């Protein structure tokens, strides 16, 4: 019997880096970061991560936030507060700056993030079945399969 973590590690090892884990943490803590007034008016759009140029420099991480034109102006004045909230939530200041992207509406920004994807190929399905072959719990198998399918679809984009 093998641990579920073995299968999970093989599925996500090639596909996730620190940047993707970080944006996931931001999305999860979004209401706490933005506060009640702005959490539903903005969405995290992208995290730009650049490695340091020199040995002693810190990496540069810029969070892009999509919001309406009017809210972008208001949030710009709250940039330092938002950066401090991110540092408070995560215990370190790893986001260096915030860029506000003005969009027509938040719904438009959310639609841009959801793209139509093609179904998995037979080879991808077989590979996923092989990787998950040792998972005996049907619920865990189903969830890992869904995770694997989403990762494979995301890689095609």
ZILIN-V560399 format. One record per helix or strand of 3 or more residues. SS is the DSSP state (@ for helix, = for strand). FROM is the first residue (numbers start at 1). TO is the last residue. Records with the same first field share a line. If there is no record, write none. Layout:
SS=FROM-TO, FROM-TO
This chain:
@=4-12, 18-28, 30-34, 69-76, 79-90, 106-113, 122-131, 138-156
==42-50, 60-67, 97-102
